[in-house]
Amino acid sequence: MIPYQFAILLTSTKGIQWMHKYCIKKLPTGERVHKRDHFHDKKCASCGWDKEDDDHIFQCAHRRSLRTKVINQINLLRNTVDPKLCDILREGLMTYFNGESVSTAMLRLRGQEDVDKKQTFKRYTLLIDEQVVIGWDNLLRGKFSKQWKIQQKAFITRKKLSDPRAYARAQRNKKRKEAKNTKVKKRKNKTEAFHAFFQAIIPIIQEIWMDRCIDRNKPVLGGRIAAEYDSLIKKVTHYYTLREMVLPEDELKIYDETIKTRLDDTNQQLKKWINRWKPVIDHSMKRVKELAKENSKLIWKHFTANKPAKTTVSRINTKQKKTKKYSDNPLTNVFKCLRKKRSSSRVVQTKKTKNKMNHMISKLYTKLLRIQFIWSPVRFLW
């Protein structure tokens, strides 16, 4: 990646700050300001597009002439730079400016063939792939692929080997012209072609941003600033919706005019009204909540006098299940069935079911024995 520190042309602090924000995509566009302040309009003030983001700054229909200036800078590169690289640069930026698919445009560019049916851009495949990943919008922020520099060096080498004498003659003529011009100071590091291209387009991009700011902050009929007035209208309307949520004594002071007459004020008057009454509205709403909390009863007092209603329920069943009862019949009520023990994961030796004997059977046997003893002498006599 090519660094962009050299492109800070403006020496003022504001110019450096703007350059830094532009390169890291932090300029206050409509969409970015709307995220911090939802009253701010995110539409484009120039063409009325729904969302003004970083891409729309370049793609706006009202800035076609400034985009043409950027393309013209590419035409100036053709004197020193590989023409194929200029074609790739032009095609990529034009596709980005028109809002079209970059991948489709690059595929179309790769498919171009010469007279011998050979792909003319085959050697630039890696450059195209890397720049697509980086993004053509980032190219306008000084983020070039390394392949631009590599391919330019390869082009100079090919040019030198094709006709060494002509190349040496051109270099000598160039040095003679530089020697005649004594005002030009020698530089330690020579500026590369793509560095110079980025330096040339920065003032044009700053002009695009200035036009955007003028369109957003220009006064309309009545001396208002359009974008500022829209955000102030939304704020004032929002505070008027909170009219029933403040104290009655504050309501008479704050909302002494209707919303229709309030919105007819100038931007400065609306700002003063918001700055004066915004903290009062917040404090009054807070006070209303506190008073409502003091006068309100707890919900359980509406149903019970002294104690709150029992809300916790114990889900643990401590009572044991009763034994199964049979009907009061001596034949079936002889034995009682006991509860079976719960099974466990361990293998337990099987046990025989235990049964309790009832006293009724013992009583039955005693009665039978008495009867037998009584009737035994009688049988003996017979």
Secondary structure, DSSP 8 states (H G I E B T S, - for coil): ----GGG----SHHHHHHHHHHHTT-S--HHHHHHH-TTS--S-TTT--S---HHHHHH-GGGHHHHHHHHHHHHHHTTTS-HHHHHHHHHHHHHHHHT--HHHHHHHHHT-B-TTS-BTTGGGHHHHHHHHHH-HHHHTTT---HHHHHHHHHHHHHHHHH-HHHHHHHHHHHHHHHHH-TTS---SS---HHHHHHHHHHHHHHHHHHHHHHHHH-B-TTS-BHHHHHHHHHHHHHHHHTGGGS-HHHHHHHT-S-HHHHHTS-HHHHHHHHHHHHHHHHHHHHHHHHHHHHH---GGGGT-SSS-----------S--------S-TTTSSEE--------SS---------EE-HHHHHHHHHHHHHHHHHHHHHHH-
